[in-house]
Amino acid sequence: MARKYEVGEEFSGKVTGIQPYGAFVALDGETQGLVHISEITYGFVKDINEYLTVGQEVQVKVLEVDEAAGKISLSIRALQEAPAATRKEDHPRKSLQARVDESDAEGFNSLKDKLQDWIEKSGQ
């Protein structure tokens, strides 16, 4: 490494290679780090090539530095604004019994109660 990189630092770098698991980004003439596929953007990324190209300038944030192994983990996503959390409808959740009662007007009745109804209906 040409210099000591610190967790949390932000840099402009150039994408030097793309693999199915992530993209390599050059931070200087001698140092590059890896942006794992999960750190490209928010949401699911199936193909990195849909987001990045070799030679592209990107802003990255240092997530982890392993000096012994000479590896730097980077993130593009960490510099993006998180999408607004999608909320389900603001209706209170109904209990299972309330949903059953809603879909079955008679609700749950015992066999003894139902038997008389069935006998009456079969005689018609």
Contact map, one row per residue, 1 for C-alpha under 8 A:
1111000000000000000000000000011000000000000000000000000000000000000001000000000000000000000000000000000000000000000000000000
1111000000000000000000000001111000000000000000000000000000000000000000000000000000000000000000000000000000000000000000000000
1111100000000000000000000000000000000000000000000000000000000000000000000000000000000000000000000000000000000000000000000000
1111110000000000000000000000000000000000000000000000000000000000000000000000000000000000000000000000000000000000000000000000
0011111010000000000000000000000000000000000000000000000000000100100000000000000000000000000000000000000000000000000000000000
0001111110000000000000000000000000000000000000000000000000000101100000000000000000000000000000000000000000000000000000000000
0000111110000000000000000000000000000000000000000000000000001111100000000000000000000000000000000000000000000000000000000000
0000011111000000000000000000000000000000000000000000000000001110000000000000000000000000000000000000000000000000000000000000
0000111111100000000000000000000000000000000000000000000000001100000000000000000000000000000000000000000000000000000000000000
0000000111110000000000000000000000000000000000000000000000111100000000000000000000000000000000000000000000000000000000000000
0000000011111000000000000010000000000000000000000000000000111000000000000000000000000000000000000000000000000000000000000000
0000000001111100000000000010000000000000000000000000000011110000000000000000000000000000000000000000000000000000000000000000
0000000000111110000000001111000000000000000000000000000011110000000000000000000000000000000000000000000000000000000000000000
0000000000011111000000001110000000000000000000000000011111000000000000000000000000000000000000000000000000000000000000000000
0000000000001111110000111100000000000000000000000001111111000000000000000000000000000000000000000000000000000000000000000000
0000000000000111110000111100000000000000000000000000011000000000000000000000000000000000000000000000000000000000000000000000
0000000000000011111000111000000000000000000000000000010000000000000000000000000000000000000000000000000000000000000000000000
0000000000000011111101110000000000000000000000011000110000000000000000000000000000000000000000000000000000000000000000000000
0000000000000000111111100000000000000000000000010000000000000000000000000000000000000000000000000000000000000000000000000000
0000000000000000011111000000000000001000000000110000000000000000000000000000000000000000000000000000000000000000000000000000
0000000000000000001111100000000000011000000000000000000000000000000000000000000000000000000000000000000000000000000000000000
0000000000000000011111110000000001111100000000010000000000000000000000000000000000000000000000000000000000000000000000000000
0000000000000011111011111000000001111000000000010000000000000000000000000000000000000000000000000000000000000000000000000000
0000000000000011110001111100000111100000000000000000000000000000000000000000000000000000000000000000000000000000000000000000
0000000000001111100000111110000111100000000000000000000000000000000000000000000000000000000000000000000000000000000000000000
0000000000001111000000011111111110000000000000000000000000000000000000000000000000000000000000000000000000000000000000000000
0000000000111100000000001111111110000000000000000000000000000000000000000000000000000000000000000000000000000000000000000000
0100000000001000000000000111111100000000000000000000000000000000000000000000000000000000000000000000000000000000000000000000
0100000000000000000000000111111000000000000000000000000000000000000000000000000000000000000000000000000000000000000000000000
1100000000000000000000000111111100000000000000000000000000000000000000000000000000000000000000000000000000000000000000000000
1100000000000000000000000111111110000000000000000000000000000000000000000000000000000000000000000000000000000000000000000000
0000000000000000000000011111011111000000000000000000000000000000000000010000000000000000000000000000000000000000000000000000
0000000000000000000000011110001111100000000000000000000000000000000000111100000000000000000000000000000000000000000000000000
0000000000000000000001111000000111110000000000000000000000000000000000111100000000000000000000000000000000000000000000000000
0000000000000000000001111000000011111011000000000000000000000000000000001111000000000000000000000000000000000000000000000000
0000000000000000000011100000000001111111000000000000000000000000000000001110000000000000000000000000000000000000000000000000
0000000000000000000111100000000000111111000010010000000000000000000000000000000000000000000000000000000000000000000000000000
0000000000000000000001000000000000011111110110000000000000000000000000000000000000000000000000000000000000000000000000000000
0000000000000000000000000000000000111111110000000000000000000000000000000111110000000000000000000000000000000000000000000000
0000000000000000000000000000000000111111110010010010000000000000000000000011100000000000000000000000000000000000000000000000
0000000000000000000000000000000000000111111110000000000000000000000000000001100100000000000000000000000000000000000000000000
0000000000000000000000000000000000000111111100000000000000000000000000000000100001100000000000000000000000000000000000000000
0000000000000000000000000000000000000000111110000000000000000000000000000000000000000000000000000000000000000000000000000000
0000000000000000000000000000000000000100111111000000000000000000000000000000000000000000000000000000000000000000000000000000
0000000000000000000000000000000000001101101111110000000000000000000000000000000000000000000000000000000000000000000000000000
0000000000000000000000000000000000000000000111110000000000000000000000000000000000000000000000000000000000000000000000000000
0000000000000000000100000000000000000000000011111110000000000000000000000000000000000000000000000000000000000000000000000000
0000000000000000011101100000000000001001000011111111000000000000000000000000000000000000000000000000000000000000000000000000
0000000000000000010000000000000000000000000000111111100000000000000000000000000000000000000000000000000000000000000000000000
0000000000000000000000000000000000000000000000111111000000000000000000000000000000000000000000000000000000000000000000000000
0000000000000000000000000000000000000001000000111111100000000000000000000000000000000000000000000000000000000000000000000000
0000000000000010000000000000000000000000000000011111110100000000000000000000000000000000000000000000000000000000000000000000
0000000000000010010000000000000000000000000000001011111100000000000000000000000000000000000000000000000000000000000000000000
0000000000000111110000000000000000000000000000000001111100000000000000000000000000000000000000000000000000000000000000000000
0000000000000111000000000000000000000000000000000000111110000000000000000000000000000000000000000000000000000000000000000000
0000000000000110000000000000000000000000000000000001111111000000000000000000000000000000000000000000000000000000000000000000
0000000000011110000000000000000000000000000000000000001111100000000000000000000000000000000000000000000000000000000000000000
0000000000011110000000000000000000000000000000000000000111110000000000000001000000000000000000000000000000000000000000000000
0000000001111000000000000000000000000000000000000000000011111000000000000001001000000000000000000000000000000000000000000000
0000000001111000000000000000000000000000000000000000000001111100000000000111011000000000000000000000000000000000000000000000
0000001111100000000000000000000000000000000000000000000000111110000000000111011000000000000000000000000000000000000000000000
0000111111000000000000000000000000000000000000000000000000011111100000011110000000000000000000000000000000000000000000000000
0000001100000000000000000000000000000000000000000000000000001111100000011110000000000000000000000000000000000000000000000000
0000011000000000000000000000000000000000000000000000000000000111110000011100000000000000000000000000000000000000000000000000
0000111000000000000000000000000000000000000000000000000000000111111001111000000000000000000000000000000000000000000000000000
0000000000000000000000000000000000000000000000000000000000000001111111110000000000000000000000000000000000000000000000000000
0000000000000000000000000000000000000000000000000000000000000000111111100000000000000000000000000000000000000000000000000000
0000000000000000000000000000000000000000000000000000000000000000011111100000000000000000000000000000000000000000000000000000
0000000000000000000000000000000000000000000000000000000000000000011111100000000000000000000000000000000000000000000000000000
1000000000000000000000000000000000000000000000000000000000000000111111110000000000000000000000000000000000000000000000000000
0000000000000000000000000000000011000000000000000000000000000000111111111000000000000000000000000000000000000000000000000000
0000000000000000000000000000000111000000000000000000000000000111110001111100000000000000000000000000000000000000000000000000
0000000000000000000000000000000011110000000000000000000000000111100000111110000000000000000000000000000000000000000000000000
0000000000000000000000000000000011110010000000000000000000011111000000011111000000000000000000000000000000000000000000000000
0000000000000000000000000000000000110011000000000000000000011110000000001111111000000000000000000000000000000000000000000000
0000000000000000000000000000000000100011100000000000000001111000000000000111111100000000000000000000000000000000000000000000
0000000000000000000000000000000000000011110000000000000000000000000000000011111100000000000000000000000000000000000000000000
0000000000000000000000000000000000000010000000000000000000011000000000000011111110000000000000000000000000000000000000000000
0000000000000000000000000000000000000000000000000000000000111000000000000011111110000000000000000000000000000000000000000000
0000000000000000000000000000000000000000100000000000000000000000000000000001111111000000000000000000000000000000000000000000
0000000000000000000000000000000000000000000000000000000000000000000000000000011111100000000000000000000000000000000000000000
0000000000000000000000000000000000000000010000000000000000000000000000000000000111110000000000000000000000000000000000000000
0000000000000000000000000000000000000000010000000000000000000000000000000000000011111000000000000000000000000000000000000000
0000000000000000000000000000000000000000000000000000000000000000000000000000000001111100000000000000000000000000000000000000
0000000000000000000000000000000000000000000000000000000000000000000000000000000000111110000000000000000000000000000000000000
0000000000000000000000000000000000000000000000000000000000000000000000000000000000011111000000000000000000000000000000000000
0000000000000000000000000000000000000000000000000000000000000000000000000000000000001111110000000000000000000000000000000000
0000000000000000000000000000000000000000000000000000000000000000000000000000000000000111110000000000000000000000000000000000
0000000000000000000000000000000000000000000000000000000000000000000000000000000000000011111000000000000000000000000000000000
0000000000000000000000000000000000000000000000000000000000000000000000000000000000000011111100000000000000000000000000000000
0000000000000000000000000000000000000000000000000000000000000000000000000000000000000000111110000000000000000000000000000000
0000000000000000000000000000000000000000000000000000000000000000000000000000000000000000011111000000000000000000000000000000
0000000000000000000000000000000000000000000000000000000000000000000000000000000000000000001111100000000000000000000000000000
0000000000000000000000000000000000000000000000000000000000000000000000000000000000000000000111110110000000000000000000000000
0000000000000000000000000000000000000000000000000000000000000000000000000000000000000000000011111110000000000000000000000000
0000000000000000000000000000000000000000000000000000000000000000000000000000000000000000000001111111000000000000000000000000
0000000000000000000000000000000000000000000000000000000000000000000000000000000000000000000000111111100000000000000000000000
0000000000000000000000000000000000000000000000000000000000000000000000000000000000000000000001111111110000000000000000000000
0000000000000000000000000000000000000000000000000000000000000000000000000000000000000000000001111111111000000000000000000000
0000000000000000000000000000000000000000000000000000000000000000000000000000000000000000000000011111111100100000000000000000
0000000000000000000000000000000000000000000000000000000000000000000000000000000000000000000000001111111111100000000000000000
0000000000000000000000000000000000000000000000000000000000000000000000000000000000000000000000000111111110000000000000000000
0000000000000000000000000000000000000000000000000000000000000000000000000000000000000000000000000011111110000000000000000000
0000000000000000000000000000000000000000000000000000000000000000000000000000000000000000000000000001111111100000000000000000
0000000000000000000000000000000000000000000000000000000000000000000000000000000000000000000000000000111111100000000000000000
0000000000000000000000000000000000000000000000000000000000000000000000000000000000000000000000000000100111111000000000000000
0000000000000000000000000000000000000000000000000000000000000000000000000000000000000000000000000001100111111000000000000000
0000000000000000000000000000000000000000000000000000000000000000000000000000000000000000000000000000000001111100000000000000
0000000000000000000000000000000000000000000000000000000000000000000000000000000000000000000000000000000001111110110000000000
0000000000000000000000000000000000000000000000000000000000000000000000000000000000000000000000000000000000011111110000000000
0000000000000000000000000000000000000000000000000000000000000000000000000000000000000000000000000000000000001111111000000000
0000000000000000000000000000000000000000000000000000000000000000000000000000000000000000000000000000000000000111111100000000
0000000000000000000000000000000000000000000000000000000000000000000000000000000000000000000000000000000000001111111110000000
0000000000000000000000000000000000000000000000000000000000000000000000000000000000000000000000000000000000001111111111000000
0000000000000000000000000000000000000000000000000000000000000000000000000000000000000000000000000000000000000011111111100000
0000000000000000000000000000000000000000000000000000000000000000000000000000000000000000000000000000000000000001111111110000
0000000000000000000000000000000000000000000000000000000000000000000000000000000000000000000000000000000000000000111111111000
0000000000000000000000000000000000000000000000000000000000000000000000000000000000000000000000000000000000000000011111111100
0000000000000000000000000000000000000000000000000000000000000000000000000000000000000000000000000000000000000000001111111110
0000000000000000000000000000000000000000000000000000000000000000000000000000000000000000000000000000000000000000000111111111
0000000000000000000000000000000000000000000000000000000000000000000000000000000000000000000000000000000000000000000011111111
0000000000000000000000000000000000000000000000000000000000000000000000000000000000000000000000000000000000000000000001111111
0000000000000000000000000000000000000000000000000000000000000000000000000000000000000000000000000000000000000000000000111111
0000000000000000000000000000000000000000000000000000000000000000000000000000000000000000000000000000000000000000000000011111
